[in-house]
Amino acid sequence: MKRSIIPAALLATIIALPVSAEQFAVQIDREYEEASPKLMEALKVSAVESFTENDTHYVVIEAPSEAYVEAFFHATNLKAIELHTLEANWENPTMQHLSIAQRLGFLREIDCDFCTS
């Protein structure tokens, strides 16, 4: 029986492809302090930007999924208050030209089991 190498090659390609990340904006209880780079790498998350707007603190996190964001918050002492997905890439040059207040309009709140509110 002749085995095809195409399915094996396809599987290897799929496994080797990098996971695309999503961006999440998380309202937090205090100003964001950078977590350990090793922790961030292990959890497959990165902090895109942190900011305060009207005395409300946020961190924009890039992660493969919401579960990675949840793991990050369980591993740190930060308390998440609200979780949002972004309708546009936070790092997009067009977004960079907008004020923070305008950029907040691109957030969409989603259910958050690990948030405190």
C-alpha positions in Angstrom: 0.0 0.0 0.0 1.4 3.3 -1.1 1.2 6.1 1.6 0.8 9.6 0.5 3.1 12.2 2.1 0.8 15.0 1.3 -1.4 14.7 4.4 1.7 14.4 6.6 3.3 17.5 5.0 0.1 19.4 5.4 -0.2 18.5 9.0 3.4 19.5 9.6 2.8 22.9 7.9 -0.3 23.5 10.0 1.5 22.7 13.2 4.4 24.9 12.3 2.3 27.9 11.5 2.4 30.6 14.2 -0.8 31.2 16.1 -2.2 34.6 15.2 -2.9 36.7 18.3 -5.9 38.7 19.2 -5.9 42.0 21.1 -7.8 42.5 24.3 -8.2 45.7 26.3 -8.6 45.0 30.0 -9.7 47.6 32.5 -7.6 47.0 35.6 -7.7 48.1 39.3 -4.4 50.1 39.2 -1.7 51.3 36.9 -0.1 48.5 34.9 3.4 47.4 35.9 5.3 45.3 33.4 5.2 41.6 34.2 8.3 39.4 34.0 9.4 38.8 30.3 9.7 35.1 31.1 6.2 34.9 32.4 4.8 36.8 29.4 6.7 34.5 27.1 5.5 31.3 28.9 1.9 32.5 28.8 2.2 33.6 25.2 1.0 37.2 25.9 2.5 40.6 25.4 1.5 44.0 26.6 0.9 46.3 23.6 0.2 49.4 25.6 -1.0 50.6 29.0 -2.7 53.9 29.8 -5.0 55.8 32.1 -8.1 57.6 30.8 -10.4 59.5 33.2 -8.8 57.8 36.2 -9.5 54.4 34.7 -6.5 52.1 34.0 -6.2 49.8 31.0 -3.7 47.4 29.5 -4.0 46.2 25.9 -2.8 42.6 25.7 -2.1 40.5 22.7 -2.7 36.8 23.2 -3.9 33.8 21.1 -7.2 33.7 22.9 -9.1 35.0 26.0 -8.0 31.9 27.9 -4.4 33.1 27.7 -5.4 36.5 29.1 -7.2 34.8 32.0 -4.1 32.8 32.7 -2.0 36.0 32.7 -4.3 37.6 35.3 -4.3 34.5 37.5 -0.5 34.5 37.4 -0.2 38.2 38.4 -1.6 40.3 41.2 -3.6 42.5 38.8 -7.3 42.5 39.1 -9.3 42.7 35.9 -12.5 44.7 36.1 -13.7 44.5 32.5 -12.6 42.6 29.4 -12.9 44.0 25.9 -12.1 42.8 22.4 -10.8 45.4 19.9 -12.6 46.0 16.6 -9.4 47.4 15.1 -5.8 46.7 15.6 -4.6 49.0 18.5 -1.2 49.3 16.8 -2.5 50.3 13.4 -1.1 53.6 12.2 -4.6 55.0 11.7 -5.5 54.1 15.3 -2.3 55.7 16.5 -3.4 59.1 15.2 -6.6 59.0 17.3 -6.8 60.1 20.9 -7.2 57.5 23.6 -10.8 58.6 24.1 -11.5 58.0 20.4 -9.7 54.7 20.4 -11.8 53.5 23.4 -14.8 53.6 20.9 -13.3 50.6 19.2 -13.6 48.4 22.4 -16.4 45.8 22.7 -17.0 44.5 26.2 -17.3 40.7 26.4 -18.2 38.4 29.3 -15.4 37.9 31.7 -15.5 35.1 34.3 -12.3 36.3 35.9 -13.2 40.0 36.2 -14.1 41.4 39.6 -17.1 43.4 38.4 
